Amino acid sequence: MLRLSLSIIVLVCIIGHHVSNSTPLDDYVNAPDPTYKWTLNNTFSTDLYTAHVLELTSQTWMTLNESNRPVWKHWLTICLPNTIKSQTAFLYIDGGSNNNWSPPNSVDSLVRLACETSDTITVGLTQIPNQPIMFNNDGHERSEDNLIAYTWRHFINYTNDPIWLARLPMTKAVVKAMDAVQEFGKTIPYVVDNFVVAGASKRGWTTWTTAAVDTRVAVAVPIVMPILNLTANMGHQWQAYGNWSFALEDYLNEDIMAYLNSPQMQDLADIVDPMTYIDRLTMPKYVICSTGDEFFLPDSPSFFFSKLLGEKHLRLVPNAEHSLLGHQDDIVMGVVTMMRMFIKNEPRPEFNYAIVYNANGTATITMTVTPGTPVPYKVKAWHASTESKTRRDFRLLTCIPGPPTCVQPIFWLEQEVPNINNVYTYTMGPPSHGWRGFFLEASYLEDPLQQEYIMKYTSEVAIVPNVLPFPPCGDNCQPYKE
């Protein structure tokens, strides 16, 4: 694939690569960087695969004047199954620390499972972002949200300096990882033409932005990052809780919420909000979210999912918090199934769903299978009610995990929904107090004889009563935190 500066409009038109106007994200990702390189560090094998570990230097992000870690390094593990049946590779973006730098001597469990079950090259990329980082020699080593929130605040203060936004180097690191995978293939040899890219949380956001800037992303699987339409989506949390979740503490500590509805935040969203690039996100998308997420609400997809273009699938995972603890294998097999069906050019399931809020206070979800597409072997309705009478709050955790009081015992219960001429309908009313949420989940088998290859799709969630308990937070959304 030819990747170009998006400012070269004529050449872009010649190759037929349709993109929106260039943003600072495009400019940063496409800028040449002589730091980029990779070297083979280690190789090991099992009966099922051979794995190669590359030490990847993806870029230099700013200088030692701004950061104690301007040169970004990563471990890139390329798992080659004994039988390779596709030129599409699966790339999983992960985190990790750059301290105690030493190469991995085994394949991450998620990458290994995909490698062993898909006859597809699978790749694990770590240290996204590089961390910890100390900025401006201030003595504070920052990682994860603490790192990202700090860069947000710097941009809000200096909107003419977008290079500070950590999403830029995080995205470029994935693009350079794809370069390295393809270049290393010329030495083995193997051929990779495109990628199924997945990542969770901050890496899920990076999945969105990588898909926006690089057409080698054939399928995007952003996990627990329903962030599109950023400012409205985040403001929705305030109207549900009357406060901010503890999970946003790092952003509150940087006073980010004081600027939620400001022009500066809109400038930030114009660069990092995937909604900015929605006309590019036309590849198949499998959006996986959690119903009990402490960062997002179960109805966060309502701010963007219907607006996504091209093939799209949503999966809400019941009885899960942000880490999806206990659901990992089920999710991996769903992603592997999606990848297998894409590689084999098999028709993916399709259905339409409608959520109707009725005059009597109930809501109805109707799911209709698209004619000529696979029929689910089972459809369930999942439903749960809030513990709180005052907050529309479906979180499993309401404070930093530790004391039992942090756990909010909200359990999503299931009920099978009958198939009536390939239409599934379910209606629920509000609980005696608080709010009730429900959604439909359709399960599919890629092969009825192979029960492990299961894909699950869902509707969005309906919540009754269909009201928010608190007004918008207004011009300054930073009064206090939980």
Secondary structure, DSSP 8 states (H G I E B T S, - for coil): -----TT-HHHHHHHT-------HHHHHHHS--TT-EEEEEEEEE-SSEEEEEEEEEEEE-S-TTTBS--EEEEEEEEEEESS---SEEEEEE----SSS----SS--HHHHHHHHHHSS-EEEE--SS---EEBTT-S-EE-HHHHHHHHHHHHHH-TT-GGG-THHHHHHHHHHHHHHHHHHHTTTT----EEEEEEETHHHHHHHHHHHH-TTEEEEEEES---SSHHHHHHHHHHHHSS--GGGHHHHHTTGGGGTTSHHHHHHHHHH-GGGGTTT--S-EEEEEETT-SSS-TTGGGGTGGG--SSEEEEEESS--TT-TT-HHHHHHHHHHHHHHHHTT-----EEEEEEE-TTS-EEEEEEE-TTS---SEEEEEEEE-S-SS-----SBSSSSSSGGGB-----EEEE---BTTEEEEEE---SSS-EEEEEEEEEESSTT-TT-EEEEE---EEES---SS---TT---S---
